[in-house]
Amino acid sequence: MLYRESGQFKTSYPADQAIFPIVQDRWGLIAVLVVAYGVVPFLIDDYWSNAVLLPFLCYAMAALGLNILVGYCGQISLGTGGFMAVGAYAAYKIMTTFPNLDFIPVVLAAGLITAAVGVLFGLPSLRIKGFYLAVATLAAQFFLVWVFNKFGWFYNYNATGQITAPPASVFGTLVTGAHTHPAVTYLFCLSFVALFALVAKNLVRNRVGRSWMAIRDMDIAAEIIGVRPLTTKLSAFAVSSFYVGMAGALYFAVWLGSAEPTEAFGIDQSFLVLFMIIIGGLGSILGSFLGAAFMVLMPILLKNVMVDSLGMAAVTAKHVEILLMGVLIIFFLIVEPHGLARLWQIMKEKLRLWPFPY
């Protein structure tokens, strides 16, 4: 009875084409935003900020970018970690070159630089696809990490090869560095992710998004009806890399504070983000958030249960956590191959008809 469309009449085309045409969905989103902006900042501490919320937001931004490329355009990519490294190192060079620059332009510039690199590595998609494209993007992953390790200019010739984010502010409020307040960093990342999630939602609903999905479903038929594969595929790589580059900048400067390319942006990061969109749901903006929440929060929950409640040794708990995560991933993919977003959609369809038979 609480989730019913009856009586909700659309009297205009804009109302019919709204992002959330059902009133309950709009109010649900408003409630989530009210809690995120009006409640969480007053309860947050260093643990919740650094262990839960910041990694969730950074990975959600990266998952949004990869889902645009893989889920909506159908182009396989295994180089997400490398493109996150591009965004991180671009932000580092901009911050050290222009120390008084506001941090918002730094993140946007890092995304634009990563978008240019993404277009360059997206050129092979014009000739190859599927497994061969995955191998090409995997080569980009290793090449980018090698470049950042090899050439000292990228890390300002630091003897350790590590980059450390200098203090940066937004409108006079410090958002990077050791003396930032957890609520400030959380609100900054939340605002970025919320804004660009809205942009992505609108982007996949317009002509550009429909072109991506046409290429994904059948590229030859899409080309016959007038969709240009060159601009469509390269635009998907550009937009995806833009999001991933901003995620890399936030991941390095706001969350970690310092990074080393092999450890922070290795192949594990690429597979982690790929697992997020597969578990959350390919071709779904909501699925990007659900997958990021699953991959970030589930290990913390399992660790707390095994160590705190069951008294298991930390080393043993880590091995059991890896095993259980693999089992849970396989279970969810068997139960619903289209991800958690599809399960949420099925639940809403049942609620629309409840209490009548489905």
C-alpha positions as CSV (number, residue, x, y, z in Angstrom):
1,M,0.0,0.0,0.0
2,L,2.9,2.4,0.6
3,Y,4.4,2.0,-2.9
4,R,1.5,2.4,-5.4
5,E,1.3,4.4,-8.6
6,S,-2.5,4.8,-8.7
7,G,-3.6,8.4,-8.7
8,Q,-0.3,9.8,-9.9
9,F,-1.3,11.3,-13.2
10,K,1.2,12.9,-15.6
11,T,-0.1,16.0,-17.3
12,S,3.0,17.1,-19.2
13,Y,5.9,15.6,-21.1
14,P,8.5,16.9,-18.6
15,A,6.5,15.2,-15.8
16,D,6.4,11.9,-17.8
17,Q,10.1,12.1,-18.5
18,A,11.2,12.9,-14.9
19,I,14.1,11.0,-13.4
20,F,11.9,9.8,-10.6
21,P,8.3,9.7,-12.0
22,I,6.9,8.0,-8.9
23,V,6.4,10.3,-5.9
24,Q,7.7,7.6,-3.4
25,D,11.0,7.4,-5.2
26,R,11.5,11.2,-5.0
27,W,10.6,11.3,-1.3
28,G,12.9,8.3,-0.7
29,L,15.8,10.1,-2.4
30,I,15.1,13.3,-0.5
31,A,15.1,11.3,2.8
32,V,18.4,9.7,2.0
33,L,19.9,13.2,1.2
34,V,18.5,14.7,4.3
35,V,20.1,12.0,6.4
36,A,23.4,12.2,4.5
37,Y,23.6,16.0,4.8
38,G,21.7,16.7,8.0
39,V,22.5,13.8,10.3
40,V,25.7,12.0,9.4
41,P,28.0,15.1,9.6
42,F,27.0,15.5,13.3
43,L,27.7,11.8,14.1
44,I,30.8,11.2,12.0
45,D,34.2,10.5,13.6
46,D,37.6,9.6,12.2
47,Y,36.8,5.8,12.0
48,W,33.5,6.2,10.1
49,S,35.1,8.8,7.8
50,N,38.3,6.9,6.9
51,A,37.1,3.3,7.1
52,V,33.6,3.5,5.8
53,L,32.2,6.7,4.2
54,L,35.2,8.1,2.3
55,P,36.1,4.8,0.6
56,F,32.5,4.2,-0.2
57,L,32.2,7.6,-1.9
58,C,35.5,7.4,-3.8
59,Y,34.7,3.9,-5.1
60,A,31.2,4.9,-6.0
61,M,32.5,7.6,-8.2
62,A,34.9,5.2,-9.8
63,A,32.1,2.6,-10.3
64,L,29.9,5.3,-11.9
65,G,32.7,6.0,-14.5
66,L,33.3,2.3,-15.2
67,N,29.6,1.5,-15.5
68,I,29.2,4.2,-18.1
69,L,31.8,2.5,-20.2
70,V,31.1,-1.2,-19.5
71,G,27.4,-1.2,-18.5
72,Y,26.0,1.4,-20.9
73,C,28.4,1.3,-23.9
74,G,29.5,-2.4,-23.6
75,Q,33.3,-1.6,-23.9
76,I,35.3,-3.9,-21.6
77,S,38.0,-2.2,-19.5
78,L,40.5,-3.6,-17.0
79,G,42.5,-0.4,-16.6
80,T,40.5,1.4,-14.0
81,G,43.3,1.4,-11.5
82,G,45.7,3.0,-14.0
83,F,43.2,5.8,-14.9
84,M,42.7,6.4,-11.2
85,A,46.4,6.8,-10.9
86,V,46.3,9.4,-13.8
87,G,43.8,11.4,-11.8
88,A,45.8,11.1,-8.6
89,Y,49.1,12.1,-10.1
90,A,47.4,14.9,-12.1
91,A,45.9,16.3,-8.9
92,Y,49.3,16.0,-7.2
93,K,51.1,17.9,-9.9
94,I,48.5,20.6,-10.0
95,M,48.4,21.0,-6.2
96,T,52.2,21.3,-6.0
97,T,52.5,23.6,-9.0
98,F,49.7,25.9,-7.9
99,P,49.6,25.6,-4.1
100,N,47.0,28.3,-3.7
101,L,44.5,26.9,-6.2
102,D,41.1,25.9,-4.8
103,F,40.6,22.2,-4.7
104,I,37.5,22.0,-6.8
105,P,39.3,23.1,-10.0
106,V,42.0,20.6,-9.1
107,V,39.6,17.7,-9.1
108,L,37.9,18.8,-12.3
109,A,41.3,19.3,-14.1
110,A,42.4,15.9,-12.9
111,G,39.3,14.4,-14.5
112,L,39.8,16.3,-17.7
113,I,43.4,15.1,-18.0
114,T,42.3,11.5,-17.3
115,A,39.6,11.9,-20.0
116,A,42.3,12.9,-22.6
117,V,44.3,9.8,-21.6
118,G,41.2,7.6,-21.7
119,V,40.4,8.8,-25.3
120,L,44.0,7.9,-26.3
121,F,43.7,4.4,-24.9
122,G,40.2,4.1,-26.2
123,L,41.3,4.3,-29.8
124,P,41.8,0.5,-30.0
125,S,38.1,0.0,-29.3
126,L,37.4,1.3,-32.9
127,R,39.1,-1.9,-34.3
128,I,38.8,-4.5,-31.5
129,K,36.3,-5.5,-28.9
130,G,35.5,-8.1,-26.3
131,F,38.4,-10.1,-25.0
132,Y,41.0,-8.3,-27.2
133,L,39.8,-4.9,-25.9
134,A,40.1,-6.2,-22.3
135,V,43.7,-7.1,-23.0
136,A,44.4,-3.7,-24.5
137,T,43.0,-1.9,-21.4
138,L,44.9,-4.3,-19.2
139,A,48.1,-3.3,-21.0
140,A,47.2,0.4,-20.3
141,Q,46.9,-0.5,-16.6
142,F,50.4,-1.8,-16.4
143,F,51.9,0.9,-18.7
144,L,50.5,3.8,-16.7
145,V,51.7,2.3,-13.4
146,W,55.1,1.7,-14.9
147,V,55.3,5.4,-16.2
148,F,54.4,6.8,-12.7
149,N,57.1,4.5,-11.2
150,K,59.7,5.2,-13.8
151,F,59.8,8.9,-14.3
152,G,60.6,11.0,-11.3
153,W,58.9,14.2,-12.6
154,F,55.5,12.7,-11.7
155,Y,56.4,12.4,-8.0
156,N,58.7,15.5,-7.9
157,Y,61.8,13.3,-7.7
158,N,60.9,12.1,-4.1
159,A,63.4,9.5,-3.0
160,T,60.7,7.2,-1.8
161,G,58.7,7.5,-5.0
162,Q,55.6,8.3,-2.9
163,I,53.3,11.3,-3.5
164,T,51.7,13.2,-0.5
165,A,48.8,15.5,-0.9
166,P,49.6,19.1,0.3
167,P,47.0,21.0,2.2
168,A,44.3,22.4,0.0
169,S,41.1,24.2,0.7
170,V,37.6,24.9,-0.7
171,F,36.3,28.4,-0.1
172,G,38.8,28.8,2.8
173,T,38.0,25.4,4.4
174,L,40.7,22.8,4.5
175,V,39.7,19.6,2.8
176,T,43.1,17.8,2.4
177,G,46.0,17.2,4.8
178,A,46.3,15.9,8.4
179,H,44.3,18.6,10.1
180,T,41.0,18.3,8.2
181,H,37.8,17.6,10.0
182,P,36.0,14.3,9.1
183,A,32.7,16.0,8.5
184,V,34.3,18.5,6.0
185,T,36.0,15.8,3.9
186,Y,32.8,13.7,4.0
187,L,30.6,16.5,2.9
188,F,33.0,17.5,0.1
189,C,33.2,14.0,-1.3
190,L,29.4,13.5,-0.9
191,S,28.6,16.7,-2.8
192,F,30.9,15.7,-5.6
193,V,29.5,12.2,-5.9
194,A,25.9,13.4,-5.6
195,L,26.3,16.1,-8.2
196,F,28.0,13.9,-10.8
197,A,25.6,11.0,-10.1
198,L,22.8,13.3,-11.1
199,V,24.8,14.3,-14.2
200,A,25.4,10.7,-15.1
201,K,21.7,9.9,-14.6
202,N,20.7,12.6,-17.0
203,L,23.5,11.8,-19.5
204,V,22.4,8.2,-19.9
205,R,18.8,9.3,-20.6
206,N,19.6,11.7,-23.4
207,R,20.8,11.2,-27.0
208,V,24.4,10.4,-26.0
209,G,23.3,7.7,-23.6
210,R,21.0,6.2,-26.1
211,S,23.8,6.1,-28.6
212,W,26.0,4.2,-26.0
213,M,23.3,1.7,-25.4
214,A,22.8,1.2,-29.2
215,I,26.5,0.4,-29.6
216,R,26.3,-1.9,-26.7
217,D,23.3,-3.9,-27.9
218,M,24.4,-4.2,-31.6
219,D,27.0,-2.0,-33.0
220,I,26.4,-2.8,-36.7
221,A,22.7,-2.1,-36.4
222,A,23.5,1.1,-34.5
223,E,25.8,2.3,-37.3
224,I,23.2,1.5,-39.9
225,I,20.6,3.8,-38.2
226,G,23.1,6.6,-38.0
227,V,25.0,6.2,-34.7
228,R,28.7,7.0,-35.3
229,P,30.9,4.4,-33.6
230,L,34.0,6.7,-33.6
231,T,32.4,9.5,-31.6
232,T,30.2,7.3,-29.5
233,K,32.9,4.9,-28.3
234,L,35.5,7.7,-27.7
235,S,32.9,9.8,-25.8
236,A,32.2,6.8,-23.6
237,F,35.9,6.4,-22.9
238,A,36.2,10.2,-22.2
239,V,33.3,10.5,-19.9
240,S,34.2,7.2,-18.1
241,S,37.8,8.3,-17.6
242,F,36.7,11.7,-16.4
243,Y,34.7,10.1,-13.6
244,V,37.5,7.7,-12.8
245,G,40.1,10.5,-12.8
246,M,38.0,12.5,-10.3
247,A,37.7,9.4,-8.2
248,G,41.4,8.9,-8.3
249,A,42.0,12.5,-7.2
250,L,39.5,12.1,-4.3
251,Y,40.9,8.7,-3.4
252,F,44.5,10.0,-3.2
253,A,44.1,13.6,-1.8
254,V,41.0,13.4,0.4
255,W,41.0,9.8,1.7
256,L,44.5,8.4,1.6
257,G,46.6,11.6,1.8
258,S,49.6,9.7,0.3
259,A,50.0,7.0,-2.3
260,E,52.4,4.8,-4.2
261,P,51.3,3.6,-7.7
262,T,52.0,-0.1,-7.4
263,E,50.2,-0.4,-4.0
264,A,47.4,2.1,-4.4
265,F,46.6,1.8,-8.1
266,G,47.5,-1.8,-9.0
267,I,45.6,-4.3,-10.9
268,D,43.6,-5.2,-7.7
269,Q,41.9,-1.8,-7.9
270,S,40.8,-2.5,-11.5
271,F,39.2,-5.8,-10.6
272,L,37.7,-4.4,-7.4
273,V,35.8,-1.7,-9.3
274,L,34.8,-4.1,-12.0
275,F,33.4,-6.5,-9.3
276,M,31.4,-3.5,-7.9
277,I,29.5,-2.8,-11.1
278,I,29.0,-6.5,-11.8
279,I,27.6,-7.2,-8.3
280,G,25.7,-3.9,-8.2
281,G,24.3,-4.2,-11.7
282,L,25.6,-3.3,-15.2
283,G,23.9,-0.4,-16.9
284,S,22.5,1.0,-13.6
285,I,23.5,4.2,-11.7
286,L,22.0,2.8,-8.5
287,G,23.9,-0.4,-9.1
288,S,27.2,1.5,-8.9
289,F,26.3,2.7,-5.4
290,L,25.0,-0.7,-4.3
291,G,28.1,-2.5,-5.6
292,A,30.4,0.0,-3.9
293,A,28.5,-0.4,-0.7
294,F,28.7,-4.2,-0.9
295,M,32.4,-4.4,-1.6
296,V,33.3,-1.7,1.0
297,L,30.9,-2.5,3.9
298,M,30.7,-6.3,3.7
299,P,34.4,-6.9,4.6
300,I,34.1,-4.5,7.6
301,L,31.0,-6.3,8.8
302,L,32.5,-9.7,8.4
303,K,35.7,-8.6,10.2
304,N,33.8,-7.1,13.1
305,V,31.6,-10.2,13.5
306,M,34.5,-12.7,13.4
307,V,37.0,-10.7,15.5
308,D,34.8,-8.9,18.0
309,S,31.8,-11.3,18.4
310,L,33.5,-14.7,17.7
311,G,36.9,-13.9,19.1
312,M,38.7,-15.1,16.0
313,A,42.4,-14.2,15.4
314,A,42.9,-11.3,13.1
315,V,45.0,-13.3,10.6
316,T,42.5,-16.1,10.5
317,A,39.6,-13.7,10.2
318,K,41.2,-12.1,7.1
319,H,41.5,-15.4,5.3
320,V,37.9,-16.3,6.2
321,E,36.8,-12.9,5.1
322,I,38.3,-13.4,1.6
323,L,36.7,-16.8,1.4
324,L,33.3,-15.6,2.4
325,M,33.5,-12.6,0.1
326,G,34.1,-14.9,-2.8
327,V,31.2,-17.2,-1.8
328,L,28.9,-14.2,-1.4
329,I,29.8,-12.8,-4.8
330,I,29.1,-16.2,-6.5
331,F,25.9,-16.5,-4.5
332,F,24.6,-13.1,-5.6
333,L,25.5,-13.7,-9.2
334,I,23.7,-17.0,-9.2
335,V,20.6,-15.6,-7.5
336,E,20.5,-12.5,-9.8
337,P,23.1,-12.2,-12.6
338,H,21.9,-8.7,-13.3
339,G,23.1,-7.5,-9.8
340,L,21.7,-6.0,-6.7
341,A,19.9,-3.2,-8.7
342,R,17.8,-5.8,-10.4
343,L,16.8,-7.3,-7.0
344,W,15.8,-3.8,-5.9
345,Q,13.7,-3.4,-9.1
346,I,12.0,-6.7,-8.6
347,M,11.1,-5.8,-5.0
348,K,9.6,-2.5,-6.1
349,E,7.5,-4.3,-8.8
350,K,6.2,-6.7,-6.1
351,L,5.4,-3.7,-3.8
352,R,3.4,-2.1,-6.6
353,L,1.0,-5.1,-6.7
354,W,1.0,-6.1,-3.0
355,P,-1.1,-7.6,-1.4
356,F,-2.3,-9.1,-4.7
357,P,-0.5,-12.1,-6.2
358,Y,2.6,-11.3,-8.3
